[in-house]
Amino acid sequence: MPLLYLRQHARYTLSIWHIDPNEPLLTQFQHNTDIAIPKALRHPLRRRQWLAARFCLYRYHQLPLVPSLLLHNSPTHLPSSYLSISHSHTYVAVMSATTPCGIDIQTPHPNIHKLRKRFLSPMEGAQIISSDHLHLAWTAKEAIYKRFSSLKLNFQRDMRVSLPKNARSHVGQLPASIVLQPPQNVTQITVNYAIWNAFYLAYTV
């Protein structure tokens, strides 16, 4: 089934969609609503990702297809909701909330070990004992970055994530913080995460 997960919380709605090229719902949706996929999206998968996100927002988040929602770059705020959208290969994660939010979905990255110095502080690097830890740290920081998009945070310098000792736990919460200059300016955050067989998910509101 293309809709893998749907959660409707008092403060937010979260949906996860799995793109199947042989599944007709997205094509029917485009035909019935007569929406145009941005011409800048030329790759077939990128076009399906864009369409799947709009389908979820329309069908499961009950949001109207206003012009700003149909642009190439997704808006982070509509009059009625804050939005965050993420995609990785054939998976699309969508979040709408009453407050600013951030979501990230990531399929296993074969070269993530080579990227660790770009997004981990030395103290965070000492916590890493598995590929699961690396992926959780990356997705958590992506979600934080989107939640606080106006700050243009640096992944290594400005964000801190405390990882669980057992990264095999499939669902949990990560304590995190934003540390800006001066050092006394610290914002504490809780990041929710889930580990699925095919991807990692993190979100914060």
ChimeraX attribute file (.defattr): number of C-alpha atoms within 10 A of each C-alpha:
attribute: neighborCount
match mode: 1-to-1
recipient: residues
	/A:1	9
	/A:2	14
	/A:3	15
	/A:4	12
	/A:5	12
	/A:6	16
	/A:7	13
	/A:8	14
	/A:9	9
	/A:10	8
	/A:11	10
	/A:12	18
	/A:13	19
	/A:14	22
	/A:15	21
	/A:16	23
	/A:17	22
	/A:18	18
	/A:19	20
	/A:20	14
	/A:21	12
	/A:22	8
	/A:23	11
	/A:24	9
	/A:25	13
	/A:26	22
	/A:27	14
	/A:28	11
	/A:29	17
	/A:30	16
	/A:31	11
	/A:32	9
	/A:33	10
	/A:34	9
	/A:35	14
	/A:36	11
	/A:37	17
	/A:38	14
	/A:39	8
	/A:40	9
	/A:41	14
	/A:42	10
	/A:43	8
	/A:44	9
	/A:45	14
	/A:46	17
	/A:47	16
	/A:48	20
	/A:49	25
	/A:50	22
	/A:51	23
	/A:52	29
	/A:53	26
	/A:54	25
	/A:55	21
	/A:56	23
	/A:57	23
	/A:58	14
	/A:59	12
	/A:60	17
	/A:61	22
	/A:62	12
	/A:63	17
	/A:64	13
	/A:65	14
	/A:66	9
	/A:67	8
	/A:68	13
	/A:69	19
	/A:70	17
	/A:71	13
	/A:72	14
	/A:73	11
	/A:74	16
	/A:75	14
	/A:76	19
	/A:77	18
	/A:78	14
	/A:79	5
	/A:80	11
	/A:81	17
	/A:82	20
	/A:83	26
	/A:84	24
	/A:85	27
	/A:86	23
	/A:87	22
	/A:88	16
	/A:89	14
	/A:90	16
	/A:91	23
	/A:92	26
	/A:93	28
	/A:94	26
	/A:95	28
	/A:96	29
	/A:97	22
	/A:98	15
	/A:99	13
	/A:100	18
	/A:101	26
	/A:102	29
	/A:103	31
	/A:104	28
	/A:105	30
	/A:106	23
	/A:107	18
	/A:108	16
	/A:109	12
	/A:110	8
	/A:111	8
	/A:112	13
	/A:113	12
	/A:114	8
	/A:115	12
	/A:116	19
	/A:117	13
	/A:118	11
	/A:119	21
	/A:120	23
	/A:121	17
	/A:122	11
	/A:123	11
	/A:124	18
	/A:125	15
	/A:126	9
	/A:127	16
	/A:128	18
	/A:129	12
	/A:130	12
	/A:131	15
	/A:132	18
	/A:133	19
	/A:134	25
	/A:135	25
	/A:136	24
	/A:137	24
	/A:138	24
	/A:139	22
	/A:140	32
	/A:141	31
	/A:142	23
	/A:143	26
	/A:144	30
	/A:145	23
	/A:146	24
	/A:147	22
	/A:148	14
	/A:149	15
	/A:150	8
	/A:151	11
	/A:152	10
	/A:153	19
	/A:154	14
	/A:155	19
	/A:156	16
	/A:157	14
	/A:158	19
	/A:159	22
	/A:160	24
	/A:161	24
	/A:162	15
	/A:163	20
	/A:164	16
	/A:165	11
	/A:166	11
	/A:167	19
	/A:168	12
	/A:169	12
	/A:170	12
	/A:171	13
	/A:172	13
	/A:173	17
	/A:174	19
	/A:175	15
	/A:176	20
	/A:177	19
	/A:178	22
	/A:179	17
	/A:180	16
	/A:181	8
	/A:182	7
	/A:183	8
	/A:184	8
	/A:185	9
	/A:186	14
	/A:187	11
	/A:188	10
	/A:189	16
	/A:190	16
	/A:191	23
	/A:192	18
	/A:193	23
	/A:194	18
	/A:195	20
	/A:196	11
	/A:197	9
	/A:198	9
	/A:199	16
	/A:200	22
	/A:201	23
	/A:202	29
	/A:203	27
	/A:204	21
	/A:205	21
